[in-house]
Amino acid sequence: MKENLLVSVIIPVFNRKESLLKAIDSVLIQGDQIAEIIVIDDASSIDIKGSLESIGSDKIQYYQNSENLGAAASRNIGVSKALSDWIAFLDSDDVWYAGKITKQFNALNKNKAEICYSSVDTNSNKQLVANYSDNILSPLLQKGNIVVGGFSGLLMKKKAFLNVGGINEKLKSRQDYELHLRLSLNNVKYTFVKESLLFFKTIGSDRITTNHYSRILGIIRVLKLHKILFLNSKGYRYIYDFEELIFRIRLLNKPKTCNRLLFYFLKHYQTSVQSLALTLSRFFRARVRNYIGK
């Protein structure tokens, strides 16, 4: 069967109306390459469907979860409904710039890749720059999540997504990072557009990435899932991210949780104990010495 170059866009939403309408408008201006916009309402308590009907576009497909399942499950449900060979995601509080899909398809065709992302503008007045292509496993391990823009920047083959089992719904955070690890392990080729192609919200009380506790739980789960992979690599940058989040948990007055996660890290990743201990507070250094008997 000949592959079509139309895109199914998946937008999960929970109790957002005005920002959702702006997000959908930014998809509709992409033109004829948009086959459908799949909105997954994650059991909102407000009338999302009525707002969508006011747009008057037959490209919008609306589905409502019977209970709140979370963004990861909603994205997976959206992909299961998608009819196109290509899929793209958009969070309900982000917006695409005109020409995003066309420019990404140009990059995909030129580089014979299966996934394209781009640089992004953020509401913290900072541009996140795309830099990595081809198989990105090594930079993912060395530097952490180098695919900027979260899910909202991705245009990818649906087959590549399905081949690795989609998004891990058990993770509270870092779902995109863990997905990129599996895609890279499956030798999926990435490409990027250097230009910023979307406005990505990084600051907001309801965004999961601002929740330090969820972030650190996400990290520990990823470390557990891919323990062998990290043990066989020099993922020092990722380890430093872990250190930073431990301190944040400590600052949030959750010392028991902080200590438990710290000791798990020391137990399973002792190859980096020395570099970790150098940056820990005196309190943690004493506990590290007691733990490893030095």
Rosetta blueprint (number, residue, H / E / L):
1 M L
2 K L
3 E L
4 N L
5 L L
6 L L
7 V E
8 S E
9 V E
10 I E
11 I E
12 P E
13 V E
14 F L
15 N L
16 R L
17 K L
18 E H
19 S H
20 L H
21 L H
22 K H
23 A H
24 I H
25 D H
26 S H
27 V H
28 L H
29 I L
30 Q L
31 G L
32 D L
33 Q L
34 I E
35 A E
36 E E
37 I E
38 I E
39 V E
40 I E
41 D E
42 D L
43 A L
44 S L
45 S L
46 I L
47 D L
48 I H
49 K H
50 G H
51 S H
52 L H
53 E H
54 S L
55 I L
56 G L
57 S L
58 D L
59 K L
60 I E
61 Q E
62 Y E
63 Y E
64 Q E
65 N L
66 S L
67 E L
68 N L
69 L L
70 G L
71 A H
72 A H
73 A H
74 S H
75 R H
76 N H
77 I H
78 G H
79 V H
80 S H
81 K H
82 A L
83 L L
84 S L
85 D L
86 W E
87 I E
88 A E
89 F E
90 L L
91 D L
92 S L
93 D L
94 D L
95 V E
96 W E
97 Y L
98 A L
99 G L
100 K H
101 I H
102 T H
103 K H
104 Q H
105 F H
106 N H
107 A H
108 L H
109 N H
110 K H
111 N H
112 K L
113 A L
114 E L
115 I E
116 C E
117 Y E
118 S E
119 S E
120 V E
121 D E
122 T E
123 N L
124 S L
125 N L
126 K L
127 Q E
128 L E
129 V L
130 A L
131 N L
132 Y L
133 S L
134 D E
135 N L
136 I L
137 L H
138 S H
139 P H
140 L H
141 L H
142 Q H
143 K H
144 G L
145 N L
146 I L
147 V L
148 V L
149 G L
150 G H
151 F H
152 S H
153 G H
154 L L
155 L E
156 M E
157 K E
158 K H
159 K H
160 A H
161 F H
162 L H
163 N H
164 V L
165 G L
166 G L
167 I L
168 N L
169 E L
170 K L
171 L L
172 K L
173 S L
174 R L
175 Q H
176 D H
177 Y H
178 E H
179 L H
180 H H
181 L H
182 R H
183 L H
184 S H
185 L H
186 N L
187 N L
188 V L
189 K L
190 Y E
191 T E
192 F E
193 V E
194 K E
195 E E
196 S E
197 L E
198 L E
199 F E
200 F E
201 K L
202 T L
203 I L
204 G L
205 S L
206 D L
207 R L
208 I H
209 T H
210 T H
211 N L
212 H H
213 Y H
214 S H
215 R H
216 I H
217 L H
218 G H
219 I H
220 I H
221 R H
222 V H
223 L H
224 K H
225 L H
226 H L
227 K H
228 I H
229 L H
230 F H
231 L H
232 N L
233 S L
234 K L
235 G L
236 Y H
237 R H
238 Y H
239 I H
240 Y H
241 D H
242 F H
243 E H
244 E H
245 L H
246 I H
247 F H
248 R H
249 I H
250 R H
251 L H
252 L L
253 N L
254 K L
255 P H
256 K H
257 T H
258 C H
259 N H
260 R H
261 L H
262 L H
263 F H
264 Y H
265 F H
266 L H
267 K H
268 H H
269 Y L
270 Q H
271 T H
272 S H
273 V H
274 Q H
275 S H
276 L H
277 A H
278 L H
279 T H
280 L L
281 S L
282 R H
283 F H
284 F H
285 R H
286 A H
287 R H
288 V H
289 R H
290 N H
291 Y H
292 I H
293 G L
294 K L
